[in-house]
Amino acid sequence: MMKLEREEIIDKVKNCLITAATTFSEDKKAVYHEAIKRETVPGAKWVLETILQNALVAEQNRSPLCDDTGIPHLFLEVGPTRNINGQLINFIHEGIREGLRDLPGRPMAINGNDLQRIDQSGGLNVDPGALLPSPILIKPITEDVIRLHILMHGGGPEIRSKTFRVFHKHKVCVVTDEIIDWAVEGAGLLGCSPVSLAIGIGRSHFEAASLMMEAMVYGNHNIQSEIETEITERVNQSKKGPLGLGGQTTVLGTFLRIGPQRASGVRIVSLRPCCCFEPRKASVTLS
């Protein structure tokens, strides 16, 4: 690639990361407005209003939505005649580094060897750009472009997430009941609620987690399937509400992706209760 192409790609990726970390998507703004209208518990209503106000100010100032600015997770769509190579991946990583520095991201990279990174004895790298992104997930698409989606994952939802087996007993309701139990528990323990539930159901832990990521990329609060609506409504019946203060809105919406399934009595389910600011995501077409 020519120098101009390199600089253009890096700049696009940098700005995409900053947008993801600082901006609510339009469907998320809309679902907050609707939640505020129907909320009857004063404390819960105040929480929803404050979160939305915070998001609008963050967007205006291009400042992070949360002090946990997040770890970049990357999802790449590739059209039928488009090619990706190591050079493009390096440009994407360079754009991620520049975006984390300009945001600025919270320094979160841990120095040291494998064991030192586990116990944090190697210390903290003060450079926000030292934070490595997740491995890239790649999906073929029919549209003839290369498009990058960046999601910024905070630590709280990761702590409350779960990827585990469910014995389906030849009934969909057995799987959804288990998901709802996990979601009620996770939302109740996550301090920064209301949540958006991201769920993947696959044949392996890797596949289920990948589908959960895909659910976040393509999920829309304004477009909910029957099963997504059922999960949202049943978890909201817990009345845990924003920040656990009670109320109508424990869950803003559910994003579910179901992949190929194995001839087996087991389904692998990955659930992530995305916090009140998530999914923090943005997309950019690279070519």
N, C-alpha and C positions, 0 to 999 in steps of 0.2 A: 504494500500500500504506500501511496505517496505521503509525504509529511503532512500535507493539508488534511488528508483522510484520517491520519493518526490523531491529529489535534482535534478534529471535528468529533471523532468517536469518543475520545477522552472527555471532551467538554459535554457531550450529550449524556454520557454515563454519570458524570459529576452532577449535573443539574437534575437528572432523574433521581439520584439518591437524595439530594437535598429536598426535592419535592415530596418524595415518599416520607421523609422524616418530619416534614413541617406542615403537611396539608391533609385535610380530610377530603376523601372523594365526595362527589356530589350526592351519591346515594346514601352515604353515611350522614352527611348534613341533613338530608331529608328525613332519615329515620330518627335522628335526634329530635328534630322539630315535632314529628308525630308523637314520639315518646313523651315529650314535654307537655303536649296538649292533653294526653290521656292520663298523665300521672296525677294521683290524688293525694299522695303522701307529701306534705310540704318539704320535709328534709330531702326526700328523693328527687323531688322536682328541682330543688335548688342545686343538687349535685349535677343533674342533667344540664341545666342551664349554664352552670359554671364550666363544665367540660366543653360544651359547644362554644361558649365565649372564649375560652382558652384556645380552642382550635382556630377560631377566626382571627384572633390576634397573632397566633403563631404563623398562620398563612400570610398575613399582611406584613409581618416583620421578617419572614423567612427564618424563623427561629424554631428550635426543636419543640415538638409537641410535648415531650416528656424529658426529664433529666436522664432517664435511661434511654439514650438515643438509639440503641438497638444494634444488633449484629446483622449485616447485609446478607440476605438470602437471595440467590439469583435463579431466575427461570428464563430460559432462552427458547424462543420459537424460531424455527428455521423452515423457510419455504422450499418448494421442490427443486428449484435450480440454484439455490443459494449454498455457499460453502462457508464453513467455519474452519479456522486453523489456529495454531498456537499463537500466532501473532495477534489475531483478533482477541483471543482470551487475555493475552498480556495487556492489550489496550483497555479492555474492560476492567481488569484489576487495577490498572493505573488510574482510570477514572474513578473507581471506588475509593482509592487512597486519597485522591484530590477532593472528592466529595466529603469524606470524613473529616478532612482537615478544614475545609471551608465551612462546614455546617455550623460550628464545629461539633464533632462527635465526642462523647465522653471517652477518655482513655480507658480501654478495657483489655488491651493485649497483655498477656502474662509472659514475662521473659523466662528463659531457662530451658533445660532439657525436658524430656517427657515427664519424669517424676517431679521436677521442680514446678512444672506447669500445673500439675495436679494439686500440690500443696501450697502453691503460690510463693514458695521460698525464693524463686528467682526474681521477685519484685515486679512492679508494674511498669510497662513502657508508656512514657508520658506522651508519645506521638499518637494522636487519634488515628492517623493513617496506617499505623502498624497493625490495626485490627483486621485480620484476614476474613474475607467473606466465606460463606459456606461453599461447598462444591456446587457447580452449576448443574441444574436439571435441564435437559434438552428435550423439546417436543417438536415433532414434525407437524407442519400445518399446510393447508392448501394455498393460503395466501402467499404470494411469492415475495416475502420479505424476511429480514432478520429482525426480530423484536425482542428486546430485553425487558423483563419485569423485575423490579427490585422490591423486596419486602424487608422491612426493618423489624427484627424480632427482639422484643424485650425479654428480660430474665424471668419476671413473674409468671407469665403464661407458660414458659418452659417448665418451671417448677411444678405447675398444676396440670400439665399435659400428661397423656397416658397413651401408650401403644401396647395392646394386649390382645389375647385370643378371646373369642366369644363362641360358645357352642350354640349354634343357631337352632337346633332341634326342628329344622325344616319350617321355621316360622320367622317371618320378618319381624314380628312384634317382639320376639325374644331378643333380637339384636338391638332394636330401637329402645327397648326397655333398659337394656344394659347401658347404652349410650346416654340415656337420660339420667340414670343413676350417677354415672361418672360426671356428667355435666353439672348436676345439682351440687355434688360434692366439690368439684373444681371451682365453680362460680362462687360458692360459699366461702372457700378458703382464699380465693384471689382478692387481694385488697382493692384493686383498681377495676371495679365493675361499674356499669353493666358490660357484659361480654358479647362478643360475636363468636359463635361456635364454628370451628373449622374441623371437618371430619373426612377421613379417607377410609375406605374399606377395600382391602386387597388380599392377595394370597400370601404375602410375607410382610414382615415388619418394615422392610425398606419400601416395598410397594405401597403399603398403607400410608406411611409417612409422606411419600412422594405425592400420593393422591390428596392427602390433606393439604400439602403445599399448593397443589393445583387448584383445590377448592378455594383457597384464599385468593389466588391470582384471578380466577374467573367469577368469584362470588359477587353477588349484587344484592344489597339489602332490599331493593325494590322488586326483585324478581325471585320469588321463593316457590319451590316445588311443594307438592302436597306433604311429602315426608319432612321436608325442611320446616314447613309451617307447623306441623304436628310437634316436632321436637322443640321448637321455640316456645310454643304455647304451653306445653307440658312442663318445661323447665320454669317458665314464668309463673306457673301455679305454685311454685315453692315460695313465692313472695319474699325472696331474699332481698331483691332490689339493689339499687346502686349503692356501692360501698357497704352492703349488708344492712342498710337502714330500713329495709322493707319497701314495699311498693309494687307497681305493676311491671317494672322493667328490670328483670335480671338478665335477660337475653335480648339483644337488638335484632338478631337474625341468625340463621344457620346456613352454612355453606357445606354441602355434602357432595363428595365425588365417589362413585362406586366403580371399581375396575373389574377386570376379569376375575372369575372366582374358581377355586379348586373344587373338584369332586371330593368333598370332605365334610365332616361335621363341624369344622372350625372356620370361622371368619376372623381375619386379623383387622382390628379397628384401631385407628389412630385419631385421637381427639385432642384438639388444642383450644382451650377457652381464651380467645384473644381478648386482651384488656380493652378498657374503654377507648383507647386511642388507636387500637388495631382493628383490622390489618392496616398497617402503615405501608402503603404500596404506591408505586408509580410505574409507568411504562414508557419506553422510547423505542422508536424504529431506528435501527442502526444502518440499514441499507435496504 
